[in-house]
Every structure is written in structure tokens, then in C-alpha cells.
Amino acid sequence: MSQALYRKWRPARFEEVVGQEHVTRTLQNGVAAGRVGHAFLFCGPRGTGKTTSARLLAKAVNCLHADAAQRPCNACHVCQAINEARFLDLIEIDAASNTGVDDIRDLRDKINFSPNEGRFKVYIIDEVHMLSTAAFNALLKTLEEPPPHAKFVLATTEEHKVPATIKSRCQVFHFRLLTAAELSERLLWLADKEGLTIEPQALALIARQGAGSVRDAESLLDQLVTAPGDTITLERAQKVLGTAATATVSQLTEAWLAGDGVVGLQVIHQALAAGADTRQLARQMVAYLRAVLLLHASGQAFDVEMPAEMLQQMRSQAERADRAALITAIKQFNQVASAAASGWQPQLPLELAFIELLPEVGGSVARRETPLPTPQFTKPTPAGPPASAVAPASVGSPAATHREPPASSAPPPSEKAMPPAPEPERVMEAAAPLPAAAKTTAAAPPLTLVSVTSHWPQAMANIKKKNRNLGTLLTMCQPVAVENGILILGFEYSTLKEKFDNTPHAQEQVSDVLSELLSVVCPVRTVLNSQYQPPLFVTEAEITALADELGGVVREN
């Protein structure tokens, strides 16, 4: 039966533990001198060798080799039994599953029995921080004064959750994350043992993705192996691990620094279409921007673990980047990397993070305190009675339009009952052209959702020509309704709505473009789709305009 690589090649001697020499050397010296403590607390990130070192310590204190400095020997029957997981005096307890006080009481009752075949009983309690408060209290006395034949090794990834009373009874050792170079060396050794061939770029990628954890890096390598003697290429590693090319991360950073939302979103979509995972790409952005930040803060003298071909471009970006903006960007992408996976639009958190980092359109982030003025758009349209109804002498004649009627004598008493005939000047005054604003109100068609929707793609294209960032932001919203002659734009997320509202003159620009396309004044208002309730009625003018556009007939109810 095949085993996972990290189990198959688990270190069997202290010398094989990678990157934790400060721990293994101390334990070896204690075994050689015969001065091994009764309780140890191993702290550190996952996959750094805590449980492995605990088992090596259990093997060393029970090894039968004559030279204590050579323990464990892996030759005596005790070492072989521990390697084969059949040594009865090595008891491993998972504190995540045995958290109660009854489990610790059971341990305390059995610890007094003598070892079966070794010199010591060794209890390894993994994830000890998961024990309850009552369980910790029950363990205190036994941990402080165990029987001479018993030893404890506690392991945890969250040292701050272990009570100080427990720590004070243990020798505490801290395990560290490994560097990419140390992980690469370990992976090369393992590949040689398995007869594998790894491209240098693929090896560097696996080491970086391991993030300092030996177990994670070995598991990733195991995931890439398809057959004995296999060759692992960079292309396969990127596809299987869901990572994007390093050039993709650099291009996305460059688009952010240039404030180019269109190019940045295109880079994201192309990377995801090529098989990159959203959270994996966010992790790569965090690692890349962290390196840029370190170069920026250290005057480019810091030695970052990145490919040599990328360092020159990173130094150039570090010179142009703002420190506060870099810190904000790292936090934004780190939130995406740490967020739970979502089956519905998994790329959305990454898109939001990138859009939020773009500079505000117009170079200002100040919130507008006063409402935007309603744009005034007028277009000459025919109005008034036909030209035939107007006297030729009156057309374009201001004197005829504004001339006062001539004085006349009072009519005789017999004519007072007769209505006076309209004077020519009054007729011409009534037929005079209306002001421009009045003509627009009287003749322009009403604003409807159908007309806006039909012109929306063209409107976004026109806006993008004038302002690329605003055009990109508009792709995240859509027209949802028209209320009292005002277009309602709906956003799915409050972050995008606030970014639009805070962008100076954004509403004016959208209104001007739509007004020009529709030949009607088109003020704009934004809402959240989840909070917006459309009107329950439609005006008669909107029904008529909708029927005209669709070429249908409005039925009377």
C-alpha cells in the first residue's frame, strides 16, 4: 500500500530534521548526557516537525544502543517497533478529539502502570491548546510530578492558548518556518529518493507555495507525481496547483500602480481562464507585494526570496509605489486569500479588492456633501402652431411680437355686449416661439428604462473613451428603473456604490452622455440592488412611450 511522501520519508534521526537544528541539537545533547526533562512543549506553525521531533525523542530515550550519543540507532527492536507504530509505550493523544476532563483523568489513572517493553512511557499530546480548562487543571499535578517512568511532550500551533501554569512545568521549544532554499533542498533530496526529475522553476514554485511548511511542500510535490520516474514541469505545476505565472502577478501590480482598471481586470480574467485559483492568485499577490514593500522600506538592499529575473522589475515598482498604498494593497489581497471559497462568482472578491485599490477618478477621494446639480440638456424641436397660421410679417419680427396695441376710443354702449375681436398683434404674440426650456419639456419624449437599456452599451463605451476608470466601474452596475424622470443605477455591493458616489462628477458625466444619446435630460441616482424597491405603478406617459418604442398597442383596462 502506497504512503504519502511526507509519511514515507518522515525523518528517522535527529540529523534528518530540516531547519530545526536549535531544537534537535539540544535534545540530542540531553539524551547523550542522560539529562532529559520530564515535560516538553513544542510550539510552532504546522508542518515544521513538532510531532516528528516528539517521536524521535521517544525513540531516543528508549533506544538500546550502547552509545547514548548514537541514539536513536534505528537498529534495535525498540527503534524498529516505534518506526512501525507498534510500540506500546508510546501513547499519542489528539487533544482536538479528547478535550474533556474525563479523558485526562483516564490518562492520569493509567500513567502509574510500568512500561511494557521500554524504559519510559512517552505521552505525546498533539494540539494541546484544544483541551478544556477543566482538562488543563486535571493535568497540572500529573505534569508537574509524573512517575519516574513517564515523560510528556505537548505540541501546539497556538502557544498563546496554553495556560501559563502548563508552560511553567515544561521545557518550551519554538519551531520556525523554513526558507524557500531549505525547502528546495529537502524536495531535491526527496525527488532523488523517488527517482523524480523536477525543473528548477517548478521546484522554486513548489517551495514558495509550501510557505515554510515541510509537510505542505512535500504534499504539493506528492500531488504532482503521476508515475514513478516522472518529470515535473513548471507548466504542470502551475496547472495542478492553480497558480498564475509570475509575469501575471507582475502585470497586475503594474496595472495597479498605473491606475489602469481595464488592463488589471483583463489580467485577472485571463489568469483565471487559464486555470489559476482565485485565492491562490491572491496569495501570490500578497507574497509579491510583500517583497516590493520590503524593497521599498529597506532602500532595495533587502534580500527577498524571488527569482532573479523578477528583482529588477520589483525594484522599479518599489521606487514608484507609495508605502501606505502598498500596505493597504497587501491587506486587501490577504483578506481575499483568507476568505472562504465561494461557489458563486469566486472571482468577485479578487475583482473588488483590485477595484478598491484603484485611485479615485479625478484624483480626489473627498465625499460630496451637496447633491449634484441636475444637468440641463436642450435640443431645438419644432413647437407652436404651423407656420401657415402665422402672418408672414410676424415671422422673426421682434417688433411685431412685442408691439403694444394702438389706443382706441371706448366702444358705444350697444357694442359692449359683443366680444371684442382678437387683435392681429395678440394673435402673433400667442404664436411666438416658446423658450428653449419650455420646448424641451413640451416636446421631448419621456425617459424610459427601455430607451436607457438599449443605449447603455454605447453609453459605457463613450464614457470609457473619456475616463477609463469610470467606464470600468460602470460595468459593475446596471439600470434598474426610472422614477420621476430620474435613472436609477443599481449596484450589487456597497463598496462599488460608495466608490461611484465618491468619485467627483461621476453622475454628471454619466448623465451628460446619456442625455446626448437619448435627446432628453437624464439625471442619475444610485442604489443598492438588495435595498431598492421598484415603484408599484407606471405613469401614463411611460406606458405610451414604451408602447411607441416596442411598436405595440396599449390596451385599456
C-alpha positions in Angstrom: 0.0 0.0 0.0 1.4 3.4 -1.0 2.0 6.1 1.5 2.1 9.8 1.2 5.6 11.2 0.7 5.7 13.1 4.0 4.8 9.9 5.9 7.1 7.6 3.8 10.1 9.8 4.3 9.5 11.1 7.8 12.9 11.8 9.5 14.2 8.7 11.4 17.1 10.5 13.0 17.6 14.0 14.5 20.0 14.8 11.7 17.3 14.4 9.1 15.1 17.1 10.6 15.4 20.1 8.3 15.7 23.7 9.7 15.2 23.0 13.4 18.8 22.5 14.5 18.3 24.6 17.6 15.8 22.1 18.8 17.3 18.8 17.7 20.8 19.6 18.9 19.5 20.4 22.4 17.5 17.2 22.5 20.5 15.1 21.3 22.8 16.6 23.9 20.2 15.9 26.6 19.9 12.3 25.5 23.7 11.9 25.4 24.2 13.3 28.8 21.3 11.4 30.3 19.5 14.6 31.4 16.2 14.5 29.6 13.4 16.5 31.2 10.0 15.1 32.1 7.8 17.5 30.1 8.3 19.4 26.9 6.2 21.9 25.0 6.8 22.1 21.2 5.3 25.3 19.6 5.3 26.4 16.0 3.5 26.5 12.7 2.0 23.4 11.1 4.3 21.1 9.2 7.6 22.2 10.8 8.5 18.9 12.6 6.9 19.1 16.1 5.3 15.7 16.1 8.3 14.2 14.3 10.7 15.5 16.9 8.5 14.2 19.7 8.6 10.7 18.2 12.4 10.9 17.8 12.7 11.9 21.4 10.5 9.0 22.5 12.7 6.7 20.3 15.9 8.1 21.7 15.1 7.7 25.4 14.1 4.1 24.8 16.8 3.1 22.3 19.0 0.2 23.4 22.2 1.3 21.7 25.2 1.2 24.0 26.4 4.7 22.9 23.9 7.3 24.1 25.2 9.8 21.6 24.1 7.4 18.7 20.6 7.2 19.9 18.2 6.6 18.2 20.0 3.9 16.2 17.0 2.6 14.2 18.5 -0.9 14.5 17.3 -2.2 17.9 13.9 -3.8 18.3 12.6 -0.7 20.2 13.5 1.7 17.4 12.0 -0.6 14.8 8.8 -1.0 16.8 8.4 2.8 17.0 9.1 3.1 13.3 6.4 0.6 12.6 4.0 2.2 15.0 3.7 -0.9 17.3 5.5 0.3 20.4 3.0 0.1 23.3 4.8 2.6 25.5 4.4 5.4 23.0 0.9 6.9 23.5 -0.2 9.6 21.1 -3.3 11.6 22.1 -5.2 14.0 19.9 -6.3 16.8 22.2 -8.7 18.1 19.5 -10.8 14.9 19.9 -10.1 14.2 23.6 -10.8 17.6 25.1 -12.7 16.7 28.2 -11.6 16.3 31.8 -12.6 12.6 31.8 -10.0 11.9 29.1 -7.3 13.4 31.2 -8.5 11.6 34.3 -8.2 8.3 32.4 -4.7 9.2 31.4 -3.8 10.1 35.0 -5.1 6.7 36.2 -3.1 4.7 33.7 0.1 6.6 33.9 1.2 4.8 37.1 1.4 1.5 35.3 5.0 0.5 34.5 6.2 0.4 30.8 5.6 -2.7 28.8 8.9 -3.1 26.9 10.7 0.2 27.1 12.4 2.3 29.8 9.9 5.1 29.6 6.3 5.7 28.8 6.1 8.7 26.5 2.8 10.6 26.1 2.6 12.9 23.0 -0.4 15.2 23.3 -0.9 16.9 19.9 -2.8 20.2 19.6 -2.8 20.5 23.4 -4.3 24.0 23.2 -7.7 22.4 22.4 -8.0 21.0 26.0 -10.7 22.5 28.1 -9.9 24.5 31.2 -11.0 21.6 33.5 -8.8 19.2 31.5 -5.8 21.5 31.9 -6.4 21.7 35.6 -6.6 17.9 35.9 -3.3 17.6 34.0 -1.4 20.1 36.2 -0.3 17.9 39.1 0.5 14.9 37.0 2.5 17.1 34.6 4.5 18.6 37.4 5.3 15.4 39.3 4.8 12.4 36.9 6.1 8.9 37.8 9.8 8.4 37.1 9.0 6.2 34.0 6.7 8.8 32.3 7.5 11.7 30.1 5.2 14.2 28.3 5.6 16.0 25.0 2.9 18.6 24.3 2.6 20.1 20.8 0.6 23.1 19.7 0.3 25.6 16.9 -1.2 28.2 19.2 1.1 28.8 22.1 -0.9 31.7 23.4 -3.8 29.4 24.2 -1.8 27.2 26.5 -2.1 28.3 30.2 1.0 29.8 31.9 0.7 27.1 34.6 1.2 24.4 32.0 4.1 26.3 30.3 5.9 26.8 33.6 6.1 23.0 34.1 7.6 22.3 30.6 10.7 23.0 28.7 9.5 25.1 25.8 10.9 24.8 22.3 9.9 27.0 19.3 9.9 25.6 15.8 10.3 28.0 12.9 9.1 28.2 9.3 11.7 27.1 6.7 13.1 29.3 4.0 12.5 28.5 0.3 16.1 27.4 -0.1 15.8 24.9 2.8 12.5 23.6 1.3 14.1 23.3 -2.2 17.0 21.3 -0.7 14.6 18.9 1.1 12.4 18.5 -2.1 15.5 17.7 -4.2 16.6 15.1 -1.7 13.1 13.5 -1.7 12.9 13.6 -5.5 16.3 11.8 -5.7 15.0 9.1 -3.4 11.8 8.7 -5.5 13.7 8.9 -8.8 11.9 12.1 -9.9 13.0 14.9 -12.2 11.9 18.4 -11.3 12.5 21.5 -13.4 14.3 24.3 -11.4 11.4 26.7 -11.9 8.9 24.1 -10.8 11.0 23.3 -7.7 11.1 27.0 -6.8 7.3 27.3 -7.3 6.6 24.3 -5.0 9.0 25.7 -2.4 7.3 29.1 -2.4 3.8 27.6 -2.3 4.9 25.5 0.7 5.1 28.8 2.7 7.7 27.5 5.1 6.0 24.2 5.9 7.8 21.0 5.1 4.7 18.9 5.1 2.8 21.3 2.8 5.7 21.4 0.3 6.0 17.6 0.3 2.3 17.2 -0.1 2.3 19.5 -3.1 5.1 17.5 -4.6 3.2 14.3 -4.0 0.2 15.9 -5.7 2.3 16.5 -8.9 3.7 13.0 -9.2 1.7 10.8 -11.6 4.1 7.9 -12.1 7.5 6.6 -10.9 10.4 8.4 -12.5 8.1 11.2 -13.6 9.3 14.6 -14.8 7.6 17.6 -13.2 7.5 20.7 -15.4 6.6 24.3 -14.5 3.6 24.2 -16.7 2.1 21.1 -14.9 2.9 22.6 -11.5 1.1 25.8 -12.4 -2.0 24.0 -13.7 -2.2 21.5 -10.9 -1.5 23.9 -8.1 -3.8 26.6 -9.6 -1.1 29.3 -9.6 -0.6 32.0 -12.1 2.6 32.8 -13.9 5.0 35.2 -12.1 4.6 37.5 -15.0 0.8 37.7 -14.4 1.4 38.9 -10.8 3.9 41.5 -12.0 1.5 42.7 -14.7 -1.3 43.0 -12.2 0.9 45.0 -9.9 2.0 47.2 -12.8 -1.7 47.9 -13.8 -2.5 48.8 -10.2 0.5 51.2 -9.9 -0.6 52.8 -13.3 -4.2 53.1 -12.1 -5.4 51.2 -15.2 -8.5 49.3 -14.2 -9.2 47.9 -17.7 -5.8 46.2 -18.0 -5.9 44.9 -14.4 -9.2 43.3 -14.8 -8.2 41.7 -18.1 -5.1 40.3 -16.4 -7.2 38.8 -13.6 -9.7 37.3 -16.1 -7.0 35.8 -18.3 -5.3 34.2 -15.3 -8.5 32.7 -14.1 -9.4 31.5 -17.6 -6.0 29.8 -17.8 -6.8 27.8 -14.6 -5.5 29.9 -11.8 -7.3 29.7 -8.5 -8.7 33.0 -7.0 -7.3 32.6 -3.5 -4.0 31.2 -4.9 -3.6 34.3 -7.1 -4.4 36.5 -4.1 -1.7 34.6 -2.1 0.8 35.2 -4.9 -0.1 38.9 -4.9 0.5 39.1 -1.1 3.9 37.5 -1.4 4.8 39.7 -4.4 3.7 42.9 -2.8 5.3 42.0 0.5 8.6 41.7 -1.4 8.0 45.1 -3.1 7.3 46.6 0.3 10.5 45.2 1.8 12.5 46.6 -1.1 10.7 49.9 -0.7 11.3 50.1 3.1 14.9 48.9 3.0 16.2 51.0 0.2 16.3 47.9 -2.1 19.0 46.4 0.0 16.8 43.6 1.4 17.4 40.1 0.1 13.9 38.8 -1.0 13.2 35.2 -2.0 12.2 35.9 -5.5 13.5 34.7 -8.9 16.5 36.9 -10.1 14.7 37.9 -13.3 11.9 39.5 -11.3 14.0 41.5 -8.9 14.8 44.3 -11.4 11.2 44.9 -12.2 10.3 44.7 -8.5 12.9 47.3 -7.6 11.4 49.6 -10.3 7.9 49.2 -8.9 9.2 49.7 -5.3 10.6 53.1 -6.4 7.2 54.2 -7.8 4.9 52.7 -5.1 3.6 54.6 -2.1 4.3 52.8 1.2 0.8 53.4 2.6 -0.8 52.2 -0.6 1.4 49.0 -0.6 0.3 48.2 3.0 -3.3 48.7 2.1 -2.9 46.5 -1.0 -1.3 43.7 1.0 -4.2 43.8 3.5 -6.8 43.8 0.7 -5.4 40.8 -1.1 -4.7 39.0 2.2 -8.4 39.2 3.0 -9.2 37.6 -0.3 -6.6 34.8 0.3 -8.0 34.1 3.8 -11.7 34.2 2.8 -13.7 31.1 2.5 -14.2 29.7 -1.0 -17.4 30.7 -2.7 -19.1 28.8 -5.5 -20.9 31.8 -6.8 -18.7 34.1 -8.8 -15.4 33.1 -7.0 -13.5 35.8 -8.9 -15.6 38.6 -7.4 -13.6 39.1 -4.1 -10.4 39.5 -6.2 -12.0 41.9 -8.6 -13.4 44.0 -5.7 -10.0 44.1 -4.0 -8.3 45.3 -7.1 -11.0 48.0 -7.9 -10.9 49.3 -4.4 -7.2 49.9 -4.7 -7.5 52.0 -7.9 -7.2 55.7 -7.4 -10.4 57.8 -7.4 -11.5 59.1 -10.7 -10.5 62.8 -10.9 -7.7 62.4 -8.3 -9.9 63.1 -5.2 -11.4 60.9 -2.6 -13.4 63.5 -0.8 -17.1 62.7 -0.3 -19.5 65.1 -2.0 -21.6 66.8 0.7 -24.0 68.6 -1.6 -26.2 66.9 -4.2 -25.1 67.1 -7.8 -26.9 69.7 -10.0 -29.3 68.3 -12.5 -27.8 68.5 -15.9 -29.6 70.8 -18.3 -29.7 69.5 -21.9 -31.8 71.1 -24.6 -32.3 70.4 -28.2 -34.3 72.5 -30.6 -37.5 70.9 -31.5 -40.5 72.3 -33.5 -43.1 73.9 -31.3 -46.2 76.1 -31.6 -48.8 76.2 -34.4 -47.9 75.6 -38.0 -46.1 78.3 -40.0 -49.2 78.9 -42.1 -51.1 80.1 -39.1 -48.7 82.9 -38.5 -48.7 86.1 -40.6 -45.7 86.4 -42.8 -44.9 89.8 -41.5 -44.6 88.4 -37.9 -42.1 85.7 -38.5 -38.8 86.6 -36.9 -40.1 90.2 -36.2 -39.5 91.2 -32.6 -41.2 94.5 -33.2 -44.4 92.7 -34.2 -44.2 90.4 -31.3 -43.6 93.0 -28.6 -45.5 96.0 -30.1 -48.2 97.5 -27.8 -51.8 97.6 -29.3 -52.8 101.1 -30.5 -55.0 103.2 -28.4 -58.7 103.2 -29.3 -61.8 105.0 -28.1 -64.3 103.2 -25.9 -67.0 101.2 -27.8 -70.6 102.6 -27.9 -72.9 101.2 -25.3 -74.6 99.0 -27.9 -71.4 97.2 -28.7 -70.4 96.4 -25.1 -72.2 93.1 -25.1 -70.3 91.9 -28.2 -67.0 90.1 -27.5 -64.1 92.1 -29.0 -62.4 90.5 -32.0 -58.8 89.4 -31.3 -56.3 91.9 -32.5 -53.6 90.8 -35.0 -50.8 91.7 -32.6 -52.2 89.4 -29.9 -52.6 86.5 -32.3 -49.0 86.9 -33.3 -47.9 87.1 -29.7 -49.6 83.8 -28.9 -48.0 82.2 -31.9 -44.4 83.3 -31.0 -41.8 80.5 -30.4 -41.5 79.2 -26.8 -38.3 79.4 -24.8 -35.9 76.6 -25.2 -36.5 75.0 -21.7 -40.3 75.1 -22.3 -39.9 73.5 -25.8 -37.8 70.6 -24.3 -40.4 70.0 -21.6 -43.3 70.0 -24.0 -41.7 68.1 -27.0 -39.0 65.8 -25.6 -40.1 62.1 -25.1 -40.2 60.9 -21.5 -37.2 59.0 -20.1 -37.9 55.2 -20.0 -36.0 52.2 -18.9 -36.2 50.6 -22.3 -34.6 53.5 -24.0 -31.8 53.7 -21.5 -31.2 49.9 -21.6 -30.9 50.0 -25.4 -28.4 52.8 -25.3 -26.5 51.6 -22.2 -23.7 49.7 -24.1 -23.0 52.7 -26.3 -23.1 55.0 -23.2 -20.5 52.9 -21.4 -18.3 52.8 -24.5 -18.5 56.6 -24.8 -17.7 57.1 -21.1 -14.8 54.7 -21.2 -13.2 56.8 -24.0 -13.3 59.8 -21.8 -12.5 58.2 -18.5 -11.3 54.5 -18.4 -11.6 54.0 -14.7 -15.2 55.3 -14.6 -16.1 53.2 -17.6 -14.7 50.1 -15.7 -16.7 51.0 -12.6 -19.9 51.2 -14.7 -19.5 47.6 -15.8 -20.3 46.6 -12.2 -23.8 48.3 -12.3 -26.9 48.3 -14.4 -30.0 50.5 -15.0 -32.8 49.1 -12.9 -35.7 51.7 -13.1 -36.7 55.2 -14.0 -38.5 57.2 -11.3 -40.0 60.6 -11.9 -37.6 61.2 -14.8 -34.5 60.0 -12.9 -32.5 57.0 -13.9 -31.8 54.5 -11.1 -28.4 52.7 -11.4 -28.2 49.5 -9.2 -25.0 48.2 -7.6 -24.7 44.8 -6.2 -22.2 45.8 -3.5 -22.0 48.8 -1.3 -18.2 49.2 -1.8 -18.7 49.8 -5.5 -21.7 52.2 -4.9 -19.6 54.2 -2.5 -16.7 54.4 -4.9 -19.0 55.7 -7.6 -20.7 58.2 -5.3 -17.4 59.4 -4.0 -16.0 59.9 -7.5 -16.2 63.6 -8.3 -18.5 64.5 -11.3 -19.2 60.8 -12.0 -23.0 61.3 -12.0 -22.6 64.4 -14.2 -20.5 62.5 -16.7 -22.9 59.6 -16.9 -25.9 62.0 -17.2 -24.3 64.1 -19.9 -23.5 61.1 -22.1 -27.0 59.5 -21.7 -28.7 62.9 -22.3 -26.8 63.3 -25.5 -27.7 59.8 -26.7 -31.4 59.9 -25.7 -32.0 63.6 -26.5 -33.7 64.0 -23.1 -32.5 65.2 -19.7 -31.3 62.1 -17.8 -30.4 62.7 -14.2 -28.8 59.7 -12.3 -29.2 58.3 -8.9 -27.5 55.1 -7.4 -29.0 52.4 -5.2 -28.1 49.0 -3.8 -30.0 46.2 -5.5 -30.7 44.5 -2.2 -32.2 47.6 -0.7 -34.1 49.0 -3.7 -37.8 48.6 -4.1 -39.1 49.5 -7.6 -42.2 51.7 -7.8 -45.6 49.8 -7.8 -47.1 51.9 -10.6 -46.1 53.3 -14.0 -47.2 56.7 -15.3 -49.3 57.1 -18.4 -46.5 58.9 -20.2 -44.1 56.0 -19.6 -46.7 53.4 -20.8 -47.2 55.5 -24.0 -43.5 55.9 -24.7 -42.9 52.2 -24.0 -45.6 51.2 -26.4 -44.2 53.5 -29.1 -40.8 52.1 -28.8 -41.9 48.5 -28.9 -44.3 49.2 -31.7 -47.2 47.7 -29.7 -50.7 48.9 -28.8 -51.6 49.9 -25.3 -54.7 48.2 -24.2 -57.2 50.0 -22.0 -58.2 48.1 -18.8 
